[in-house]
Amino acid sequence: MTDARLMVPEHPRWPEFLAELSRAQRCHRTTEHAEAVLASMPGMDVAGSLAALRELGGLCDCTILFDLYEPVR
């Protein structure tokens, strides 16, 4: 079972997270936009989510958005 406070592709709010992240105009090769989106989502563990996404290969906003876009089944 996945921690509900961690935003990973299996999270039920993943599509909402990606939709908000896709509003970023540019990737600055950081996770600043992902961090802001996560901070705006009540109950999310921002640091833990960013660490989990990094482990999956999401090293910046664009790799989260384009490389991790599909939930893992």
HELIX and SHEET records of a PDB file:
HELIX    1   1 TRP A   14  LEU A   21  1                                   8    
HELIX    2   2 GLU A   32  SER A   40  1                                   9    
HELIX    3   3 VAL A   46  GLU A   55  1                                  10    
HELIX    4   4 ASP A   61  ASP A   67  1                                   7    
END                                                                             
